């Protein structure tokens, strides 16, 4: 499988340049796009790409907009994190192996998610984000 499970290097650099902002109400929009198992997505991915993006019933190129529900921190674990609402494609008839969260305002890649193998949807497909804590949130910095 060519899909990693990682934050991208460009995301880390963009944080240092103050080019990312997850505050609710900011002009930045973040999206999640789905990919086939042969897609090449890892820490070197710099931007959203259609190469390897899935096609199928209920899926539109570029994926779905993410809803940020808040930011959190855990001082004892020296970690900050972002929480997202779950995302559902309904109807859905496609197979996917991973995803890319990206800043759709700039197309800059944020993080890559590996689903651990192909996931096939025949009616609906939901990405259920884990609880937003310093040890489980999908997007966290420590």
FENNORBEL-V511902 format. One record per residue. N is the residue number from 1. RES is the residue in three letters. OMEGA is omega as a letter, one per 30 degrees, with the letter a starting at -180 (NA if undefined). Layout:
N_RES_OMEGA / N_RES_OMEGA
This chain:
1_UNK_a / 2_UNK_a / 3_UNK_l / 4_UNK_l / 5_UNK_a / 6_UNK_l / 7_UNK_l / 8_UNK_l / 9_UNK_l / 10_UNK_l / 11_UNK_l / 12_UNK_l / 13_UNK_l / 14_UNK_l / 15_UNK_l / 16_UNK_l / 17_UNK_a / 18_UNK_a / 19_UNK_l / 20_UNK_l / 21_UNK_a / 22_UNK_l / 23_UNK_l / 24_UNK_l / 25_UNK_l / 26_UNK_a / 27_UNK_a / 28_UNK_l / 29_UNK_l / 30_UNK_a / 31_UNK_l / 32_UNK_l / 33_UNK_a / 34_UNK_a / 35_UNK_l / 36_UNK_a / 37_UNK_a / 38_UNK_l / 39_UNK_l / 40_UNK_l / 41_UNK_a / 42_UNK_a / 43_UNK_l / 44_UNK_l / 45_UNK_a / 46_UNK_a / 47_UNK_l / 48_UNK_l / 49_UNK_l / 50_UNK_l / 51_UNK_a / 52_UNK_l / 53_UNK_a / 54_UNK_l / 55_UNK_l / 56_UNK_a / 57_UNK_l / 58_UNK_a / 59_UNK_l / 60_UNK_l / 61_UNK_a / 62_UNK_l / 63_UNK_a / 64_UNK_l / 65_UNK_l / 66_UNK_l / 67_UNK_l / 68_UNK_a / 69_UNK_l / 70_UNK_l / 71_UNK_l / 72_UNK_l / 73_UNK_l / 74_UNK_a / 75_UNK_a / 76_UNK_l / 77_UNK_l / 78_UNK_a / 79_UNK_l / 80_UNK_a / 81_UNK_l / 82_UNK_l / 83_UNK_a / 84_UNK_l / 85_UNK_l / 86_UNK_a / 87_UNK_a / 88_UNK_l / 89_UNK_a / 90_UNK_g / 91_UNK_l / 92_UNK_l / 93_UNK_a / 94_UNK_l / 95_UNK_a / 96_UNK_l / 97_UNK_a / 98_UNK_a / 99_UNK_l / 100_UNK_l / 101_UNK_a / 102_UNK_l / 103_UNK_a / 104_UNK_l / 105_UNK_a / 106_UNK_a / 107_UNK_a / 108_UNK_l / 109_UNK_l / 110_UNK_l / 111_UNK_a / 112_UNK_l / 113_UNK_l / 114_UNK_a / 115_UNK_l / 116_UNK_a / 117_UNK_a / 118_UNK_l / 119_UNK_a / 120_UNK_l / 121_UNK_l / 122_UNK_l / 123_UNK_l / 124_UNK_a / 125_UNK_a / 126_UNK_l / 127_UNK_l / 128_UNK_l / 129_UNK_l / 130_UNK_l / 131_UNK_a / 132_UNK_l / 133_UNK_a / 134_UNK_a / 135_UNK_a / 136_UNK_a / 137_UNK_l / 138_UNK_a / 139_UNK_a / 140_UNK_a / 141_UNK_l / 142_UNK_NA
